[in-house]
Amino acid sequence: MNSKMEKMSEDIVAIKVAQARTDGKIETLGVQINGLEEKFDQRFETVETKIGSLNDRIGQQEFTNRGIFVGLILVVLGGVAKLVFG
């Protein structure tokens, strides 16, 4: 009976040691996850900034294209008017 109690006591100690190791690994993983979250946040902010600047460029390009298109229409209309009235 005594040997069974000693064996159970040894098993309990082994379980406690394993649990402590597991807790340490969980804490380490938590720290690693926090580091990855910070890196992700930084990269996400960079991507947001780049997308914002691309939106600005596209808006400027559309404005420029519209201006060129309107200018071409005016030139064509001027040429037609010159042929008809000139």
C-alpha positions in Angstrom: 0.0 0.0 0.0 2.8 2.3 0.8 4.5 1.8 -2.5 1.3 2.6 -4.3 1.0 5.9 -2.4 4.6 6.7 -3.2 4.0 6.0 -6.9 0.9 8.2 -6.9 2.9 10.9 -5.1 5.7 10.6 -7.8 3.0 10.8 -10.5 1.5 13.9 -9.0 4.9 15.6 -8.8 5.6 14.6 -12.5 2.2 16.1 -13.5 2.9 19.3 -11.6 6.3 19.6 -13.3 4.7 19.0 -16.7 2.0 21.6 -16.0 4.7 24.1 -15.0 6.5 23.5 -18.3 3.3 23.8 -20.2 2.5 27.1 -18.5 5.9 28.4 -19.4 5.4 27.4 -23.0 2.0 29.1 -23.1 3.5 32.3 -21.7 6.2 32.2 -24.3 3.6 31.7 -27.1 1.7 34.6 -25.7 4.7 36.9 -25.9 5.4 35.7 -29.5 1.8 36.3 -30.5 1.9 39.8 -29.1 5.1 40.5 -31.1 3.4 39.2 -34.2 0.3 41.4 -33.6 2.5 44.5 -33.3 4.3 43.7 -36.5 1.0 43.0 -38.2 -0.4 46.4 -37.0 2.6 48.2 -38.3 2.4 46.6 -41.7 -1.3 47.1 -41.8 -0.8 50.8 -41.2 1.8 50.9 -44.0 -0.6 49.2 -46.4 -3.4 51.7 -45.4 -1.0 54.6 -46.1 0.0 53.2 -49.5 -3.6 52.5 -50.5 -4.5 56.1 -49.5 -1.8 57.5 -51.7 -2.8 55.3 -54.6 -6.4 56.5 -54.2 -5.1 60.1 -54.4 -3.0 59.3 -57.5 -6.0 57.6 -59.2 -8.2 60.6 -58.4 -5.6 63.0 -59.9 -5.2 60.8 -63.0 -9.0 60.7 -63.5 -9.1 64.5 -63.2 -6.2 64.9 -65.7 -7.8 62.5 -68.2 -11.1 64.4 -68.0 -9.3 67.7 -68.6 -7.5 66.3 -71.6 -10.8 64.8 -73.0 -12.7 68.1 -72.6 -9.8 69.9 -74.3 -9.9 67.5 -77.3 -13.7 67.9 -77.6 -13.3 71.7 -77.7 -10.6 71.5 -80.3 -12.7 69.2 -82.5 -15.8 71.5 -82.0 -13.6 74.5 -82.9 -12.4 72.7 -86.1 -16.0 71.9 -87.1 -17.1 75.4 -86.4 -14.2 76.8 -88.5 -15.2 74.5 -91.4 -18.9 75.4 -91.2 -18.6 79.1 -90.6 -15.2 79.8 -91.9 
